[in-house]
């Protein structure tokens, strides 16, 4: 029960991962976990997900896949999310993980009607977040790195909206006592989001977006990043 599970729903670009590690490595580092304090299961590759009761908590990573792709591994991970919530396992879903959790628990994920959000965005806490163990000590507005085409269009019934933004109204939510989803990327640092902007620049330019203006939004996100450590501390203190 002392380990945290990282559910690998996807990875970054292969050449970039070879240089800097992959999503699971970034999440573990953000949580401040030693090598023996976490384990990863590659759900995207079809590895079986373990009994939720064997872990102190679980993080579900981002992915370059989409929730609406309806791939077998996505359906299996959705079913596991429901079992984990029923078992009371603390969950923390990031970007794709956030959307998957929303969809699995009765909401709906799909493409954002306003298109891609990328860069560093202002995340605004809701009033309800003042009672949340992860969000209550954060500034009212803090920056978070974002890169997503899909979103949680509808949150599950009874979900608590914790943070919003100018592009995406559902930047963070909680279901029950301890299942959180965040649309932004607390595991990304500024070089990582700049890499994503660079990789997408041809598409951004083709769609009339100003890549230079998007790059100019990028700044450090210490408050966003702190959520991973807050989540790990919450899990290990239970």
GIFEN-V54714 format. One record per pair of residues at least 12 apart in sequence whose C-alpha atoms are under 7 Angstrom apart, sorted by the first residue. I is the first residue (numbers start at 0). GAP is how many residues later the second one is. Records with the same first field share a line. If there is no record, write none. Layout:
BEGIN
I=GAP + GAP
END
This chain:
BEGIN
0=53 + 54 + 55
1=35 + 53 + 54 + 234
2=34 + 35 + 52 + 53
3=33 + 34 + 35 + 51 + 52 + 53 + 54
4=33 + 34 + 35 + 50 + 52 + 53 + 54
5=18 + 33 + 34 + 35 + 52 + 53 + 54
6=33 + 34 + 35 + 36 + 51 + 52 + 53 + 54
7=16 + 32 + 33 + 34 + 35 + 36 + 52 + 53
8=33 + 34 + 35 + 51 + 52 + 53 + 54
9=34 + 51 + 52 + 53 + 54
10=12 + 52
22=38
23=16 + 37
25=161
26=160
29=157 + 195 + 198 + 199
30=197 + 198 + 201
31=197
42=30 + 34
43=29
45=27
51=32 + 35 + 37
52=34 + 36
55=33 + 179 + 180
56=32 + 33 + 34 + 178
57=32 + 33 + 34
58=32 + 33 + 34
59=32 + 33 + 34 + 37
60=32 + 33 + 35 + 36
61=32 + 33 + 34 + 35
62=33
66=33 + 42
67=42
77=22 + 26
80=20 + 23
81=22 + 23
84=94
89=88 + 89 + 145
90=87 + 88 + 89
91=87 + 88 + 89
92=87 + 88 + 89
93=87 + 88 + 89 + 90 + 91
94=87 + 88 + 89 + 90
96=84
97=83 + 84 + 85
98=52 + 53
100=80
101=50 + 53 + 54
104=51
105=50 + 51
106=47 + 48 + 49
107=44 + 45 + 46 + 47
108=41 + 42 + 43 + 44 + 45
109=40 + 41 + 42 + 43
110=38 + 39 + 40
111=37 + 38 + 39
114=34
115=32 + 33
116=29 + 30 + 31 + 32
117=28 + 29 + 30
118=26 + 27 + 28 + 74 + 95 + 96 + 98 + 99
119=23 + 24 + 25 + 26 + 97 + 98 + 99
120=22 + 23 + 24 + 25
121=19 + 20 + 21 + 22 + 43
122=18 + 19 + 20 + 21 + 40 + 41 + 42
123=16 + 17 + 18 + 39 + 40 + 41
124=15 + 16 + 37 + 38 + 39
125=35 + 36 + 37
127=34
128=33
133=93 + 96 + 97
137=85
141=81 + 82
142=78 + 81
143=40 + 41 + 42 + 77 + 80
144=39 + 40 + 43 + 48
145=38 + 39
151=18
158=14 + 15 + 16
159=13 + 14 + 15
160=12 + 13
170=12 + 13
185=38 + 39 + 41 + 42
186=38
188=31
189=28 + 29 + 30
193=21
END
